[in-house]
Amino acid sequence: MLIGALITFVVVILVLYLINLLPLDGRAKQIARVVVIIIGIISLLKYIAVI
């Protein structure tokens, strides 16, 4: 359980870093960041069995 949550956290950080490297305008980057963070939070909540 803890390893799965840690892997999810690392993947979210990596995706956020890669989004930062994309040549997009600020608004598109902001939307992409919010979507990734929401998906990451939902995944972490599944690992700790809240949902």
N, CA, C and O atoms as CSV, one atom per row, in Angstrom:
chain,resi,resn,atom,element,x,y,z
A,1,MET,N,N,0.828,-1.194,0.000
A,1,MET,CA,C,0.000,0.000,0.000
A,1,MET,C,C,0.869,1.253,0.000
A,1,MET,O,O,0.651,2.170,-0.792
A,2,LEU,N,N,1.851,1.283,0.891
A,2,LEU,CA,C,2.710,2.463,0.985
A,2,LEU,C,C,3.558,2.631,-0.271
A,2,LEU,O,O,3.781,3.754,-0.724
A,3,ILE,N,N,4.030,1.529,-0.832
A,3,ILE,CA,C,4.849,1.606,-2.040
A,3,ILE,C,C,4.015,2.122,-3.210
A,3,ILE,O,O,4.497,2.934,-4.001
A,4,GLY,N,N,2.776,1.661,-3.329
A,4,GLY,CA,C,1.896,2.131,-4.391
A,4,GLY,C,C,1.627,3.620,-4.276
A,4,GLY,O,O,1.632,4.330,-5.282
A,5,ALA,N,N,1.394,4.100,-3.063
A,5,ALA,CA,C,1.160,5.523,-2.848
A,5,ALA,C,C,2.410,6.336,-3.174
A,5,ALA,O,O,2.318,7.425,-3.742
A,6,LEU,N,N,3.563,5.810,-2.816
A,6,LEU,CA,C,4.819,6.503,-3.103
A,6,LEU,C,C,5.073,6.568,-4.611
A,6,LEU,O,O,5.505,7.600,-5.124
A,7,ILE,N,N,4.807,5.470,-5.316
A,7,ILE,CA,C,4.971,5.456,-6.769
A,7,ILE,C,C,4.019,6.458,-7.413
A,7,ILE,O,O,4.410,7.176,-8.333
A,8,THR,N,N,2.776,6.515,-6.942
A,8,THR,CA,C,1.814,7.480,-7.471
A,8,THR,C,C,2.310,8.906,-7.259
A,8,THR,O,O,2.216,9.734,-8.165
A,9,PHE,N,N,2.832,9.196,-6.083
A,9,PHE,CA,C,3.346,10.527,-5.785
A,9,PHE,C,C,4.502,10.887,-6.716
A,9,PHE,O,O,4.562,12.007,-7.223
A,10,VAL,N,N,5.415,9.953,-6.943
A,10,VAL,CA,C,6.565,10.198,-7.812
A,10,VAL,C,C,6.104,10.424,-9.256
A,10,VAL,O,O,6.636,11.290,-9.950
A,11,VAL,N,N,5.117,9.644,-9.706
A,11,VAL,CA,C,4.616,9.807,-11.075
A,11,VAL,C,C,3.955,11.175,-11.241
A,11,VAL,O,O,4.140,11.829,-12.267
A,12,VAL,N,N,3.190,11.611,-10.244
A,12,VAL,CA,C,2.552,12.930,-10.326
A,12,VAL,C,C,3.604,14.025,-10.396
A,12,VAL,O,O,3.465,14.957,-11.188
A,13,ILE,N,N,4.637,13.936,-9.598
A,13,ILE,CA,C,5.721,14.934,-9.627
A,13,ILE,C,C,6.409,14.932,-10.989
A,13,ILE,O,O,6.705,15.994,-11.535
A,14,LEU,N,N,6.666,13.743,-11.540
A,14,LEU,CA,C,7.314,13.640,-12.840
A,14,LEU,C,C,6.446,14.233,-13.946
A,14,LEU,O,O,6.956,14.943,-14.813
A,15,VAL,N,N,5.162,13.957,-13.929
A,15,VAL,CA,C,4.261,14.499,-14.945
A,15,VAL,C,C,4.169,16.019,-14.825
A,15,VAL,O,O,4.142,16.713,-15.841
A,16,LEU,N,N,4.121,16.538,-13.618
A,16,LEU,CA,C,4.102,17.988,-13.437
A,16,LEU,C,C,5.379,18.628,-13.981
A,16,LEU,O,O,5.331,19.706,-14.575
A,17,TYR,N,N,6.507,17.973,-13.782
A,17,TYR,CA,C,7.775,18.479,-14.318
A,17,TYR,C,C,7.752,18.478,-15.848
A,17,TYR,O,O,8.192,19.435,-16.485
A,18,LEU,N,N,7.231,17.389,-16.430
A,18,LEU,CA,C,7.176,17.308,-17.889
A,18,LEU,C,C,6.208,18.323,-18.475
A,18,LEU,O,O,6.461,18.864,-19.552
A,19,ILE,N,N,5.108,18.590,-17.789
A,19,ILE,CA,C,4.178,19.622,-18.246
A,19,ILE,C,C,4.869,20.979,-18.253
A,19,ILE,O,O,4.635,21.799,-19.140
A,20,ASN,N,N,5.713,21.207,-17.267
A,20,ASN,CA,C,6.436,22.483,-17.188
A,20,ASN,C,C,7.376,22.670,-18.378
A,20,ASN,O,O,7.663,23.802,-18.767
A,21,LEU,N,N,7.861,21.562,-18.961
A,21,LEU,CA,C,8.776,21.645,-20.088
A,21,LEU,C,C,8.064,21.856,-21.423
A,21,LEU,O,O,8.698,22.248,-22.403
A,22,LEU,N,N,6.759,21.603,-21.472
A,22,LEU,CA,C,6.017,21.734,-22.728
A,22,LEU,C,C,5.913,23.192,-23.158
A,22,LEU,O,O,5.769,24.087,-22.325
A,23,PRO,N,N,5.986,23.419,-24.458
A,23,PRO,CA,C,5.870,24.808,-24.958
A,23,PRO,C,C,4.408,25.240,-25.093
A,23,PRO,O,O,3.926,25.480,-26.200
A,24,LEU,N,N,3.718,25.335,-23.979
A,24,LEU,CA,C,2.322,25.754,-23.967
A,24,LEU,C,C,2.216,27.132,-23.330
A,24,LEU,O,O,3.141,27.590,-22.658
A,25,ASP,N,N,1.085,27.786,-23.547
A,25,ASP,CA,C,0.877,29.064,-22.871
A,25,ASP,C,C,0.533,28.810,-21.398
A,25,ASP,O,O,0.262,27.678,-20.998
A,26,GLY,N,N,0.549,29.854,-20.624
A,26,GLY,CA,C,0.364,29.726,-19.175
A,26,GLY,C,C,-0.967,29.128,-18.778
A,26,GLY,O,O,-1.037,28.342,-17.833
A,27,ARG,N,N,-2.027,29.490,-19.487
A,27,ARG,CA,C,-3.369,29.000,-19.138
A,27,ARG,C,C,-3.470,27.488,-19.357
A,27,ARG,O,O,-4.048,26.783,-18.530
A,28,ALA,N,N,-2.915,26.989,-20.461
A,28,ALA,CA,C,-2.969,25.551,-20.751
A,28,ALA,C,C,-2.144,24.764,-19.729
A,28,ALA,O,O,-2.551,23.687,-19.295
A,29,LYS,N,N,-0.997,25.300,-19.352
A,29,LYS,CA,C,-0.174,24.641,-18.336
A,29,LYS,C,C,-0.905,24.588,-17.003
A,29,LYS,O,O,-0.857,23.575,-16.306
A,30,GLN,N,N,-1.580,25.670,-16.647
A,30,GLN,CA,C,-2.309,25.717,-15.389
A,30,GLN,C,C,-3.417,24.671,-15.367
A,30,GLN,O,O,-3.589,23.969,-14.370
A,31,ILE,N,N,-4.169,24.563,-16.461
A,31,ILE,CA,C,-5.247,23.571,-16.544
A,31,ILE,C,C,-4.675,22.162,-16.454
A,31,ILE,O,O,-5.223,21.314,-15.750
A,32,ALA,N,N,-3.570,21.906,-17.165
A,32,ALA,CA,C,-2.950,20.582,-17.136
A,32,ALA,C,C,-2.455,20.239,-15.735
A,32,ALA,O,O,-2.608,19.105,-15.283
A,33,ARG,N,N,-1.865,21.208,-15.051
A,33,ARG,CA,C,-1.395,20.971,-13.676
A,33,ARG,C,C,-2.545,20.621,-12.743
A,33,ARG,O,O,-2.435,19.694,-11.941
A,34,VAL,N,N,-3.644,21.355,-12.843
A,34,VAL,CA,C,-4.801,21.103,-11.979
A,34,VAL,C,C,-5.363,19.710,-12.239
A,34,VAL,O,O,-5.703,18.990,-11.300
A,35,VAL,N,N,-5.462,19.329,-13.511
A,35,VAL,CA,C,-5.988,18.005,-13.845
A,35,VAL,C,C,-5.085,16.906,-13.285
A,35,VAL,O,O,-5.579,15.933,-12.715
A,36,VAL,N,N,-3.775,17.052,-13.439
A,36,VAL,CA,C,-2.841,16.044,-12.939
A,36,VAL,C,C,-2.897,15.961,-11.420
A,36,VAL,O,O,-2.861,14.864,-10.863
A,37,ILE,N,N,-2.985,17.088,-10.746
A,37,ILE,CA,C,-3.043,17.081,-9.283
A,37,ILE,C,C,-4.331,16.423,-8.795
A,37,ILE,O,O,-4.304,15.658,-7.832
A,38,ILE,N,N,-5.454,16.711,-9.446
A,38,ILE,CA,C,-6.722,16.089,-9.043
A,38,ILE,C,C,-6.669,14.581,-9.244
A,38,ILE,O,O,-7.085,13.824,-8.367
A,39,ILE,N,N,-6.161,14.139,-10.389
A,39,ILE,CA,C,-6.039,12.699,-10.638
A,39,ILE,C,C,-5.098,12.061,-9.618
A,39,ILE,O,O,-5.367,10.963,-9.131
A,40,GLY,N,N,-4.009,12.734,-9.294
A,40,GLY,CA,C,-3.066,12.208,-8.305
A,40,GLY,C,C,-3.684,12.090,-6.926
A,40,GLY,O,O,-3.455,11.100,-6.230
A,41,ILE,N,N,-4.467,13.086,-6.517
A,41,ILE,CA,C,-5.113,13.040,-5.202
A,41,ILE,C,C,-6.124,11.896,-5.152
A,41,ILE,O,O,-6.205,11.181,-4.153
A,42,ILE,N,N,-6.891,11.723,-6.222
A,42,ILE,CA,C,-7.858,10.628,-6.255
A,42,ILE,C,C,-7.139,9.280,-6.190
A,42,ILE,O,O,-7.593,8.373,-5.493
A,43,SER,N,N,-6.031,9.140,-6.903
A,43,SER,CA,C,-5.265,7.885,-6.859
A,43,SER,C,C,-4.719,7.632,-5.462
A,43,SER,O,O,-4.783,6.506,-4.968
A,44,LEU,N,N,-4.185,8.665,-4.823
A,44,LEU,CA,C,-3.650,8.477,-3.471
A,44,LEU,C,C,-4.757,8.112,-2.480
A,44,LEU,O,O,-4.539,7.298,-1.581
A,45,LEU,N,N,-5.931,8.702,-2.635
A,45,LEU,CA,C,-7.032,8.358,-1.754
A,45,LEU,C,C,-7.478,6.908,-1.952
A,45,LEU,O,O,-7.911,6.257,-1.002
A,46,LYS,N,N,-7.374,6.406,-3.172
A,46,LYS,CA,C,-7.696,4.997,-3.411
A,46,LYS,C,C,-6.682,4.090,-2.718
A,46,LYS,O,O,-7.050,3.051,-2.170
A,47,TYR,N,N,-5.399,4.485,-2.740
A,47,TYR,CA,C,-4.391,3.654,-2.096
A,47,TYR,C,C,-4.557,3.602,-0.587
A,47,TYR,O,O,-4.290,2.566,0.023
A,48,ILE,N,N,-4.988,4.687,0.023
A,48,ILE,CA,C,-5.179,4.654,1.470
A,48,ILE,C,C,-6.584,4.264,1.842
A,48,ILE,O,O,-6.986,4.397,2.998
A,49,ALA,N,N,-7.352,3.775,0.854
A,49,ALA,CA,C,-8.672,3.160,1.032
A,49,ALA,C,C,-9.712,4.115,1.618
A,49,ALA,O,O,-10.558,3.709,2.415
A,50,VAL,N,N,-9.645,5.372,1.222
A,50,VAL,CA,C,-10.685,6.314,1.622
A,50,VAL,C,C,-11.855,6.206,0.668
A,50,VAL,O,O,-13.015,6.272,1.075
A,51,ILE,N,N,-11.540,6.039,-0.605
A,51,ILE,CA,C,-12.594,5.924,-1.621
A,51,ILE,C,C,-12.799,4.459,-1.954
A,51,ILE,O,O,-13.641,4.127,-2.789
